[in-house]
Amino acid sequence: MGYILEVCADSVQSAVEAKKGGADRIELCSNLLIGGTTPGKSLFRLVKEYTGLPVRTLIRPRFGDFCYDTYEFEMMKEEVQMFTEMGADGVVIGVLNPDGSLQMEQMEELVKAAGGAGKTLHRAFDMCKDPFETCSQAVDLGIDTILTSGQKNSAWEGRALLAELEQKFGKDITLLAGAGVSPKTLEELAVETKLHAFHMSGKIIKESRMEFRRDDVNMGLKGFSEYEIWQTSMEQIAQARKILDRLAG
């Protein structure tokens, strides 16, 4: 069995580097620094144009929890329909109830809006109360992939749960390991969990081209420099691809 290498990217350049490195698929978002939010139409169009890779689009209206109000959910439904009409190969979705269970009614609406496109339940899964019940519900909804770190901060830390989920549900749904996945951990993670799909950003920090700088002014999150650019590294992706191809035999 082959391995899927999905790269999460929030810029055209990152997506291009991912393709050069051998990625199978792009999960496209904006604002990767805060876990990702829904990308814009032009970003989606240009990534498709310049990479030709399958693209699954993250549908997440804001940073924070996965319990959405009426207005946010209305946005999400429209965006699912918009991106599928634009040619997205899939959407990446997730909604929870306040009690930590999957919001089945809203998930059913999103799945319906996506039609025949692929469907990933994103890391809202890692914040749910019961991963086994939620996994079973995802299968019932017709979702084909769950992106998860095994309910830990990294997939390596969550490898025991990932292995258990793969053993129980792997024939019915693809478990896609994400969070902290890198060439350093990939081989052991694949061997221990028996998963065949992995999600990574392969990001490096590049220095800004700005020569004039105001280091005493911050535009966003404190502690992050305005003069650092986070971007996918072709070399990181290529290393991961080489490892997975070798494991595939």
Contacts in CASP RR format, 6 or more apart in sequence:
PFRMAT RR
TARGET T0000
AUTHOR 0000-0000-0000
METHOD contacts of the structure
MODEL  1
MGYILEVCADSVQSAVEAKKGGADRIELCSNLLIGGTTPGKSLFRLVKEY
TGLPVRTLIRPRFGDFCYDTYEFEMMKEEVQMFTEMGADGVVIGVLNPDG
SLQMEQMEELVKAAGGAGKTLHRAFDMCKDPFETCSQAVDLGIDTILTSG
QKNSAWEGRALLAELEQKFGKDITLLAGAGVSPKTLEELAVETKLHAFHM
SGKIIKESRMEFRRDDVNMGLKGFSEYEIWQTSMEQIAQARKILDRLAG
1 196 0 8 1.000
1 248 0 8 1.000
2 196 0 8 1.000
2 244 0 8 1.000
2 248 0 8 1.000
3 190 0 8 1.000
3 196 0 8 1.000
3 197 0 8 1.000
3 198 0 8 1.000
3 244 0 8 1.000
3 245 0 8 1.000
3 247 0 8 1.000
3 248 0 8 1.000
4 24 0 8 1.000
4 25 0 8 1.000
4 174 0 8 1.000
4 176 0 8 1.000
4 196 0 8 1.000
4 197 0 8 1.000
4 198 0 8 1.000
5 22 0 8 1.000
5 23 0 8 1.000
5 24 0 8 1.000
5 25 0 8 1.000
5 198 0 8 1.000
5 200 0 8 1.000
5 237 0 8 1.000
5 240 0 8 1.000
5 241 0 8 1.000
5 244 0 8 1.000
6 23 0 8 1.000
6 24 0 8 1.000
6 25 0 8 1.000
6 26 0 8 1.000
6 27 0 8 1.000
6 56 0 8 1.000
6 176 0 8 1.000
6 197 0 8 1.000
6 198 0 8 1.000
6 199 0 8 1.000
6 200 0 8 1.000
7 14 0 8 1.000
7 15 0 8 1.000
7 18 0 8 1.000
7 23 0 8 1.000
7 25 0 8 1.000
7 26 0 8 1.000
7 27 0 8 1.000
7 199 0 8 1.000
7 200 0 8 1.000
7 201 0 8 1.000
7 202 0 8 1.000
7 232 0 8 1.000
7 237 0 8 1.000
8 26 0 8 1.000
8 27 0 8 1.000
8 28 0 8 1.000
8 29 0 8 1.000
8 32 0 8 1.000
8 36 0 8 1.000
8 58 0 8 1.000
8 199 0 8 1.000
8 200 0 8 1.000
8 201 0 8 1.000
9 15 0 8 1.000
9 18 0 8 1.000
9 26 0 8 1.000
9 27 0 8 1.000
9 28 0 8 1.000
9 29 0 8 1.000
9 32 0 8 1.000
9 47 0 8 1.000
9 201 0 8 1.000
9 232 0 8 1.000
10 28 0 8 1.000
10 29 0 8 1.000
10 30 0 8 1.000
10 31 0 8 1.000
10 32 0 8 1.000
10 36 0 8 1.000
10 39 0 8 1.000
10 43 0 8 1.000
11 43 0 8 1.000
11 231 0 8 1.000
12 43 0 8 1.000
12 46 0 8 1.000
12 47 0 8 1.000
12 50 0 8 1.000
13 231 0 8 1.000
13 232 0 8 1.000
14 201 0 8 1.000
14 203 0 8 1.000
14 231 0 8 1.000
14 232 0 8 1.000
15 26 0 8 1.000
15 28 0 8 1.000
15 47 0 8 1.000
15 50 0 8 1.000
15 51 0 8 1.000
15 53 0 8 1.000
15 232 0 8 1.000
16 50 0 8 1.000
16 51 0 8 1.000
17 231 0 8 1.000
17 232 0 8 1.000
17 233 0 8 1.000
17 234 0 8 1.000
17 237 0 8 1.000
18 26 0 8 1.000
18 51 0 8 1.000
18 53 0 8 1.000
18 232 0 8 1.000
18 234 0 8 1.000
18 237 0 8 1.000
19 51 0 8 1.000
19 52 0 8 1.000
19 53 0 8 1.000
20 234 0 8 1.000
20 237 0 8 1.000
20 238 0 8 1.000
21 234 0 8 1.000
21 235 0 8 1.000
21 237 0 8 1.000
21 238 0 8 1.000
21 241 0 8 1.000
22 237 0 8 1.000
22 238 0 8 1.000
22 241 0 8 1.000
23 53 0 8 1.000
23 237 0 8 1.000
23 241 0 8 1.000
24 53 0 8 1.000
24 54 0 8 1.000
25 53 0 8 1.000
25 54 0 8 1.000
25 55 0 8 1.000
25 56 0 8 1.000
25 89 0 8 1.000
26 47 0 8 1.000
26 51 0 8 1.000
26 53 0 8 1.000
26 54 0 8 1.000
26 55 0 8 1.000
26 56 0 8 1.000
27 55 0 8 1.000
27 56 0 8 1.000
27 57 0 8 1.000
27 58 0 8 1.000
27 92 0 8 1.000
27 120 0 8 1.000
27 147 0 8 1.000
27 199 0 8 1.000
28 39 0 8 1.000
28 43 0 8 1.000
28 44 0 8 1.000
28 47 0 8 1.000
28 55 0 8 1.000
28 56 0 8 1.000
28 57 0 8 1.000
28 58 0 8 1.000
29 35 0 8 1.000
29 36 0 8 1.000
29 37 0 8 1.000
29 38 0 8 1.000
29 39 0 8 1.000
29 57 0 8 1.000
29 58 0 8 1.000
29 60 0 8 1.000
30 36 0 8 1.000
30 37 0 8 1.000
30 38 0 8 1.000
30 39 0 8 1.000
30 40 0 8 1.000
30 43 0 8 1.000
31 37 0 8 1.000
31 63 0 8 1.000
32 201 0 8 1.000
32 203 0 8 1.000
32 230 0 8 1.000
33 221 0 8 1.000
33 224 0 8 1.000
33 230 0 8 1.000
34 63 0 8 1.000
34 221 0 8 1.000
35 63 0 8 1.000
36 58 0 8 1.000
36 60 0 8 1.000
36 63 0 8 1.000
37 58 0 8 1.000
37 60 0 8 1.000
37 61 0 8 1.000
37 62 0 8 1.000
37 63 0 8 1.000
38 57 0 8 1.000
38 58 0 8 1.000
38 59 0 8 1.000
38 60 0 8 1.000
38 61 0 8 1.000
38 79 0 8 1.000
39 57 0 8 1.000
39 58 0 8 1.000
41 82 0 8 1.000
41 86 0 8 1.000
44 55 0 8 1.000
44 57 0 8 1.000
44 83 0 8 1.000
44 86 0 8 1.000
44 88 0 8 1.000
45 86 0 8 1.000
47 53 0 8 1.000
47 55 0 8 1.000
48 55 0 8 1.000
48 87 0 8 1.000
54 89 0 8 1.000
54 90 0 8 1.000
55 88 0 8 1.000
55 89 0 8 1.000
55 90 0 8 1.000
56 88 0 8 1.000
56 89 0 8 1.000
56 90 0 8 1.000
56 91 0 8 1.000
56 92 0 8 1.000
56 118 0 8 1.000
56 120 0 8 1.000
57 79 0 8 1.000
57 83 0 8 1.000
57 88 0 8 1.000
57 90 0 8 1.000
57 91 0 8 1.000
57 92 0 8 1.000
58 91 0 8 1.000
58 92 0 8 1.000
58 122 0 8 1.000
59 76 0 8 1.000
59 79 0 8 1.000
59 80 0 8 1.000
59 83 0 8 1.000
59 91 0 8 1.000
59 92 0 8 1.000
59 93 0 8 1.000
59 94 0 8 1.000
59 110 0 8 1.000
60 92 0 8 1.000
60 122 0 8 1.000
61 68 0 8 1.000
61 72 0 8 1.000
61 75 0 8 1.000
61 76 0 8 1.000
62 72 0 8 1.000
65 96 0 8 1.000
65 127 0 8 1.000
66 94 0 8 1.000
66 95 0 8 1.000
66 96 0 8 1.000
66 124 0 8 1.000
66 127 0 8 1.000
67 95 0 8 1.000
67 96 0 8 1.000
67 97 0 8 1.000
67 98 0 8 1.000
67 103 0 8 1.000
68 76 0 8 1.000
68 95 0 8 1.000
68 106 0 8 1.000
73 95 0 8 1.000
73 106 0 8 1.000
76 93 0 8 1.000
76 95 0 8 1.000
76 110 0 8 1.000
77 109 0 8 1.000
77 110 0 8 1.000
77 113 0 8 1.000
80 91 0 8 1.000
80 93 0 8 1.000
80 110 0 8 1.000
80 113 0 8 1.000
80 114 0 8 1.000
81 113 0 8 1.000
83 90 0 8 1.000
83 91 0 8 1.000
84 90 0 8 1.000
84 91 0 8 1.000
84 113 0 8 1.000
84 114 0 8 1.000
84 115 0 8 1.000
84 116 0 8 1.000
84 117 0 8 1.000
87 117 0 8 1.000
88 117 0 8 1.000
89 117 0 8 1.000
89 118 0 8 1.000
90 114 0 8 1.000
90 117 0 8 1.000
90 118 0 8 1.000
90 119 0 8 1.000
90 120 0 8 1.000
91 110 0 8 1.000
91 114 0 8 1.000
91 117 0 8 1.000
91 118 0 8 1.000
91 119 0 8 1.000
91 120 0 8 1.000
92 120 0 8 1.000
92 122 0 8 1.000
92 147 0 8 1.000
93 107 0 8 1.000
93 110 0 8 1.000
93 111 0 8 1.000
93 114 0 8 1.000
93 119 0 8 1.000
93 120 0 8 1.000
93 121 0 8 1.000
93 122 0 8 1.000
94 102 0 8 1.000
94 103 0 8 1.000
94 107 0 8 1.000
94 110 0 8 1.000
94 121 0 8 1.000
94 122 0 8 1.000
94 124 0 8 1.000
94 125 0 8 1.000
95 102 0 8 1.000
95 103 0 8 1.000
95 106 0 8 1.000
95 107 0 8 1.000
95 110 0 8 1.000
95 124 0 8 1.000
96 102 0 8 1.000
96 103 0 8 1.000
96 124 0 8 1.000
96 127 0 8 1.000
96 128 0 8 1.000
97 103 0 8 1.000
99 129 0 8 1.000
100 127 0 8 1.000
100 128 0 8 1.000
100 129 0 8 1.000
101 128 0 8 1.000
101 129 0 8 1.000
101 130 0 8 1.000
101 133 0 8 1.000
101 134 0 8 1.000
102 128 0 8 1.000
102 133 0 8 1.000
102 134 0 8 1.000
102 137 0 8 1.000
102 138 0 8 1.000
104 137 0 8 1.000
104 141 0 8 1.000
107 137 0 8 1.000
107 141 0 8 1.000
108 141 0 8 1.000
111 119 0 8 1.000
111 141 0 8 1.000
111 142 0 8 1.000
111 143 0 8 1.000
118 144 0 8 1.000
118 145 0 8 1.000
119 141 0 8 1.000
119 142 0 8 1.000
119 143 0 8 1.000
119 144 0 8 1.000
119 145 0 8 1.000
120 143 0 8 1.000
120 144 0 8 1.000
120 145 0 8 1.000
120 146 0 8 1.000
120 147 0 8 1.000
120 176 0 8 1.000
121 134 0 8 1.000
121 138 0 8 1.000
121 143 0 8 1.000
121 145 0 8 1.000
121 146 0 8 1.000
121 147 0 8 1.000
122 147 0 8 1.000
123 147 0 8 1.000
123 148 0 8 1.000
123 149 0 8 1.000
123 178 0 8 1.000
123 179 0 8 1.000
125 131 0 8 1.000
125 134 0 8 1.000
125 135 0 8 1.000
125 138 0 8 1.000
125 146 0 8 1.000
125 147 0 8 1.000
125 148 0 8 1.000
125 151 0 8 1.000
126 148 0 8 1.000
126 149 0 8 1.000
126 150 0 8 1.000
126 151 0 8 1.000
126 152 0 8 1.000
126 179 0 8 1.000
127 151 0 8 1.000
128 134 0 8 1.000
131 148 0 8 1.000
131 150 0 8 1.000
131 151 0 8 1.000
131 161 0 8 1.000
131 165 0 8 1.000
132 165 0 8 1.000
132 168 0 8 1.000
135 146 0 8 1.000
135 165 0 8 1.000
135 168 0 8 1.000
135 169 0 8 1.000
135 173 0 8 1.000
136 169 0 8 1.000
138 146 0 8 1.000
138 173 0 8 1.000
139 169 0 8 1.000
139 172 0 8 1.000
139 173 0 8 1.000
143 173 0 8 1.000
144 173 0 8 1.000
144 174 0 8 1.000
145 173 0 8 1.000
145 174 0 8 1.000
145 175 0 8 1.000
145 176 0 8 1.000
145 197 0 8 1.000
146 165 0 8 1.000
146 173 0 8 1.000
146 174 0 8 1.000
146 175 0 8 1.000
146 176 0 8 1.000
147 176 0 8 1.000
147 178 0 8 1.000
147 199 0 8 1.000
148 155 0 8 1.000
148 162 0 8 1.000
148 165 0 8 1.000
148 175 0 8 1.000
148 176 0 8 1.000
148 177 0 8 1.000
148 178 0 8 1.000
149 155 0 8 1.000
149 157 0 8 1.000
149 158 0 8 1.000
149 162 0 8 1.000
149 177 0 8 1.000
149 178 0 8 1.000
149 179 0 8 1.000
149 180 0 8 1.000
150 157 0 8 1.000
150 158 0 8 1.000
150 159 0 8 1.000
150 161 0 8 1.000
150 162 0 8 1.000
150 165 0 8 1.000
150 177 0 8 1.000
151 158 0 8 1.000
151 161 0 8 1.000
152 158 0 8 1.000
152 161 0 8 1.000
152 179 0 8 1.000
153 179 0 8 1.000
154 179 0 8 1.000
154 180 0 8 1.000
154 181 0 8 1.000
154 185 0 8 1.000
155 162 0 8 1.000
155 177 0 8 1.000
155 178 0 8 1.000
155 179 0 8 1.000
155 180 0 8 1.000
155 181 0 8 1.000
155 185 0 8 1.000
155 189 0 8 1.000
155 193 0 8 1.000
156 180 0 8 1.000
156 185 0 8 1.000
156 188 0 8 1.000
156 189 0 8 1.000
159 189 0 8 1.000
159 192 0 8 1.000
159 193 0 8 1.000
162 175 0 8 1.000
162 177 0 8 1.000
162 193 0 8 1.000
162 195 0 8 1.000
163 192 0 8 1.000
163 193 0 8 1.000
163 194 0 8 1.000
165 175 0 8 1.000
166 175 0 8 1.000
166 193 0 8 1.000
166 194 0 8 1.000
166 195 0 8 1.000
167 194 0 8 1.000
169 175 0 8 1.000
174 196 0 8 1.000
174 197 0 8 1.000
175 193 0 8 1.000
175 195 0 8 1.000
175 197 0 8 1.000
176 195 0 8 1.000
176 197 0 8 1.000
176 198 0 8 1.000
176 199 0 8 1.000
177 189 0 8 1.000
177 193 0 8 1.000
177 195 0 8 1.000
177 197 0 8 1.000
177 198 0 8 1.000
177 199 0 8 1.000
178 198 0 8 1.000
178 199 0 8 1.000
178 200 0 8 1.000
180 200 0 8 1.000
181 189 0 8 1.000
181 198 0 8 1.000
181 199 0 8 1.000
181 200 0 8 1.000
181 240 0 8 1.000
182 200 0 8 1.000
182 202 0 8 1.000
182 236 0 8 1.000
182 240 0 8 1.000
183 236 0 8 1.000
183 239 0 8 1.000
183 240 0 8 1.000
183 243 0 8 1.000
186 198 0 8 1.000
186 240 0 8 1.000
186 243 0 8 1.000
186 244 0 8 1.000
187 243 0 8 1.000
187 247 0 8 1.000
189 195 0 8 1.000
189 198 0 8 1.000
190 196 0 8 1.000
190 198 0 8 1.000
190 243 0 8 1.000
190 244 0 8 1.000
190 247 0 8 1.000
191 247 0 8 1.000
198 240 0 8 1.000
198 244 0 8 1.000
200 236 0 8 1.000
200 237 0 8 1.000
200 240 0 8 1.000
201 232 0 8 1.000
202 232 0 8 1.000
202 233 0 8 1.000
202 236 0 8 1.000
202 237 0 8 1.000
202 240 0 8 1.000
203 230 0 8 1.000
203 231 0 8 1.000
203 232 0 8 1.000
203 233 0 8 1.000
203 236 0 8 1.000
204 230 0 8 1.000
204 231 0 8 1.000
204 232 0 8 1.000
204 233 0 8 1.000
204 236 0 8 1.000
205 228 0 8 1.000
205 229 0 8 1.000
205 230 0 8 1.000
206 228 0 8 1.000
206 229 0 8 1.000
206 230 0 8 1.000
206 231 0 8 1.000
207 227 0 8 1.000
207 228 0 8 1.000
207 229 0 8 1.000
208 226 0 8 1.000
208 227 0 8 1.000
208 228 0 8 1.000
208 229 0 8 1.000
210 227 0 8 1.000
213 227 0 8 1.000
215 225 0 8 1.000
215 227 0 8 1.000
217 226 0 8 1.000
218 224 0 8 1.000
218 226 0 8 1.000
219 226 0 8 1.000
220 226 0 8 1.000
END
